[in-house]
Amino acid sequence: MTEPYLLDDKTSGQRPSVPEPSAKGPVLSVRDLKVRFRTDEGEVKAVDGVSFDVLRSQVLGIVGESGSGKSVTSMAILGLLPPRTEITGEVIFQGRDLLKLPEKEMRKLRGGRMAMVFQDALAALNPVFTVGDQISEAVEVHNPSLDKKHLRERAMELIDLVGIPNPTARFDQFPHEYSGGMRQRAMMAMAIANDPDVLIADEPTTALDVTIQAQVLEVLERIQDRTNSAIVLITHDLGVVAGMADRVLVMYAGKPVEIGEVDQIFYESKHPYTRGLLASLPRLDRGDKSERLYRIKGQPPSLIFVPTGCAFHPRCEYAQLPSPCSTDVPALREVGAHGQSSSCHFADKLDEMDAAAQEEPAKP
């Protein structure tokens, strides 16, 4: 039996009759996803072999520097990349490979069973329509039988759910009348309008101050409690990941370099890049407060001219040259319990290498 679409109105329309995701299996499975862009300078390997699963009510955090392929991965999943983009692999949702679905079928899923909170809320919202009308439209597209009264009620319910005060007045306001944090919440309201099974949040706290960031993350937690959605949280902020995610996927140069439970990633990391990201975080327990923060040397590589071997080796303090780091591409392999995997040749020896480095006498 399908649930009434509007929670407070039992006479409203019904959700479309589509297969429900398995309660035990993953809601979304991505396998060996690769995304290529053709340019005048060469082929851009934006995403190169990403695989992951997301379960119902689970938050998967995807982290990495700018240009690591996080956002392109999410756009490929939802079929939002340009038509000439070369995409291979599998994206399995409800037993169907989304990469093989025609655009007409993808439109039925987007904004319905799968939704996305875009990074730039101001650019994503239409400046000539009120926020309430845009939220109502997101509902109406997937429920055309609802009348204007029910659409308005649902929109105000969503505005209230994401923590925007005075929904009646805010319904008729335009995006420029909202603050940055309120626009981000309005985007969340549009994304959850149809109770999606998968919600992708692309940098939802970018350009927001710390207080507003905390409020936005609280909204995400409230949404998950209400809808039991699987959330893919894309961010470069490890603090956000620590507070929200259940599992973490670390990406570098378009490739997955480590994946595991959030505690494994933060306390038992098995990849030098992940360790570098963690070391660069400010910590209250640092002995010398005047000591400068750690920084990973060098810059992320061009995705057209990716280094041979391990893409991270030119910046890696653990790299053993000339081989295998500079010659052999490391496979993503299991290195710990609960599915923790790393793509480092020396993943099992990093702690020993750290200990050996500490015992070496200081250079004069």
N, C-alpha and C positions, 0 to 999 in steps of 0.2 A: 504494500500500500504506500503510495506517495504521500509526503507530508504537505499540508497546506503551505503555499508559498509565503504568504504574509503571516507572521507568527501571531499577530493580534486580530486577524480577521479570518475566520474559518470558512467564509463564503468566497474567498479570493481564488485566483487561478491555481492550478497545480503545476508543479515542476515537470519539465519534460520527462517522459518515460525513457530513461537510458540506463544501461547497466551500472550498478553501484560497484565501486572498487572493493576488492576483497578486504575483509577486516584484518586478515593475517598478512597477506602479501603487500608489496609496495604499491602505493598509489601511483607513483611515477618512477619509471626505470629508464635511465639513459645509458646507452651502450656504445662505446667507441665513437663518440660524436666528433666529427671533424668539420670545420668551416674554413673555406678558402675564398679569398677575394682576388680577382685579377686586377692588377694595376699596371701602369706604364713601366714601373720600376721592377716589377716581378710579382710573384704570387705571395700574398700575405696569408700565413698560416695562423689565423686568428684563434682557432680552437683545434687542438691536435690530440684526439684520443681520450676525451673525457667520458668517464663512466661513474654513475652513482645511482642509488635507490633512495626514495623518500617514503616513509611510512605515514599512515594517518596519525595526526596529532603530533608529528615530529617536526622539529626545526632543523634544517640542514643549513649551516653557514658556509658560504663560499667566500674565501678571502684571498687577497693578493694585491700587489701594486697595480696602479693604473696601467692598462694595456696588457694585463695578464689573460684576458679572455672571459672575464666573469659575465659582463653584460651581454656579450655576443652569444654566450651559451644560453642565456635566458631568452634572448630574441629568437634564436634558432629553435628553441623548444616550442615557442608560440607561433612560429612561422611569420615573423615580422621583419625578416631580412629581405633585401632587394631580390627580385626574381633571378638575376644572373649569378647570385651567390651559389657556390658549390658546397652542398651539405651532404655528408654521408654519415652512416651509422644508424642507430635506432633510438626512437623516443617512444616508449610504450606507455600508453594511458588507456585504461579500461580495455586492455587486450588488443588495442589497435596501435599501429605505428603511425604517429602523427606526421612523420616526414613523407609518408605516402598518401596522406589524405588530400583530396582536392580542396581548393580555397573555400568553396561553399560549405564543406563540412567543418573546416577549421573555424569559420565564423560562428558556427553554432556552439563551439567549445569556448572560444575566447570571450571573456566577460561572463560566461556561464559557469561551466564546471572548472575552468581554469582562468585565472585573472592575474593581473600584474599591477603593482604600484611603481610608477615610473620615477626616475631619479629627479627630474626637473618638473615639479608640480605646476609651476607657472606656465611653462611651455606646453604641458599636457592638457591644461584646461583651456577651453575656448573663451577668449575675453569678451565676446559679444553676447554670451548667454549667461543667465544666472547659474549659480552653483546648484541650486535646487533643480532647475530644469535639466542640467547635465546628469545629475544623479538619477532623476526620474527616467531619463532616456536610457540609461544603462539598465534599468529594470525593465522598461517597456520593450526593448529590443528582443529580450528572451521571454517576455510575457505579454504579447500584443493584445490579449483579451482584457487586460486590466483597464479600468476606467481612470479618469484624471483624479478623482477623489482618492482612490486607493494608491495611485502612483505618488501623489503628494504625501499621503500618510506614511508610505514606505520610505520615501526620501527623508522625511523629518525624523522617522525612527532611526535611520542610518546616521543622520547628522548627530543625533543625540548619542547614539552608540559609540561613535568615535570621539566623543568628548567635546564637541563644538557647542558652546553655550547658546541658549535662546534659539532653538531650531526654527521657530516660526519666523523670526526676523531674518535669520541667516539664509533661509531658503531663497529669499528674493534678492540677495546681494550678489554682486559680480566678483570674479576672482581677485580683481585689484583691491577690493574692499576687505579681503582676508589678509591676515598676517602669513608669513612663511610657514609657520607651524600649522596654522589652520588650513592652508591650502594642501599641505601634505595629508592632513586628516581627511579633507574632502576627497582626495585621490583614493585614500583607503576606503572611504564610504562607497565610492563607485566600484572599487575592486571587489568588495564583499557583498554587493547588492544582490547577487543571486546565490549566496552561500556556496562559494566554490570549493571543490575538493582539493585544489592546489592553488596556493597563493604565492606568487613570486614578488618579493620586495627588493627592488634595485636601489641600493644606497638610500634608504628611507630617511636617514638622519643627516644627510649631507647639507652643509651650510646652515645648520640650526644650532643655536646655543645649547649648552649642556642641559639646562632645565627643560627646554622644549624637546630635546632628544629623549630625555627620560620619559616625558609624557607620551611621545610618539611610540616608544617601545612598550609602554604600558598599554596603549591602544592595541598594538599587535598581540600582546598576551591576552587581552580581553577578547579580541576577535577569535583567537584560537580556542579559548575556553567555550565560546559561544557556538562555533561552527565545526570544531574538530578538524580543521583544515590541516593539510601538510603544507608547511611554509619553507620556501627556499629564500634565505636571507643573504643577499649579496652586499658585501661591505668591505672596506679596508680597515675598519675600526675593530681591533681585537677585543676591546672592552665591551662592545656591543655583542660580539660573538660569545664572550664568556658569560654574559648575563642572559642570553636568549637561546643559544643553540644546544641541540642534543648531540649532533655530529658535525664535524668540520671537514671541508674539502679545501685544501690549500692549492692554489694554481700559480704557475710561473711560466711565462712565455707561451701561453696557450695550453700548457700541459698540466695534468694533475700531478703534484709532487708528493702529497701526503693526504691521507684521509683516515679519520678515526673518531672515537668518542671525544667530547670536548675536554674531559680531564686528561685523556691520553695526549692530546695535542698540546695542552698547556703545561703538563708536568712530565710527560715521557716522550717528548718529540723525537722523531727518528729521521729528520731531514734538516740539513744545515740552513736552508732558506727559512723554514719555520722557526728555527732557533734564532736566526737573525732578526726576524720580525718581533719575536717575543723579547729579545734582549734590548730592542729599541724603545720599549715601553717605559715610561717613567714609573718608578717604584718608590713607595714610602719607606721600604726597608733597606734602601741603599745605605751603605756605611758612610760614604763621602757624598754629601748632598751637593757639593760643588763640582763633582765629576760630570763631564759632559756625557750626554746620552750616546749609546752605541749607535753606529750607523753602518749599514751594509755598504761596502765599498763599491764604486762603479755605478753604472746605470743599467736598467733593464735593456735587453737586446732588441734590435729591430726584428720584427716578425717576418721580414723578408729574408734577412740574412741571419738566421739563428745559428749560434755556435755549434760546432760539431760535438758529438758526445753528449754529455750532460749540459743542457743550456745554461745552467747556473755556475758551471765550473770557473769561468773567468772572475767571478765575484766570491767564490767559496774559499773559506779559510781552511777547510778540510781536504781540499782537492789534492790528489796525488798525481803529479804530472811526470812524464808525458801521457801515461795511461793508467787506468782505463777511463778516467774522468773526461779526458779531452777527445777520446776516440770512440767509446762505446756508449750508446744511448741506454741508460739504466731503465729496466722494466719496473713498473709499479707492482711490488710484491708484498705479500703479507709478512709483517715483521713483529706483530704483537697480538695480544688477545682481542676478541670482539671485533675482528675485521680491520684492525689498524694496518695500514699499508704505506709504504714509502718507496720512492723511486731514486734512492741513493745507493751507490755501489757499496758504501761503508755504513749503511744504516745500523747494523748490529754492533759496530765498533766505535760509534761516536763518543760514547761515555768514556771508553778507554783512551781515545785520542785526546779528549779534554783533560783527563787525569794526567796523561803523559806530558801534555803541554804545560800544565801547572807545576810539574816537577822539574822542568827544564830550568837551569840557572838563568837569571836575568842577564840580558846582553849589556855589556858595559857602555 
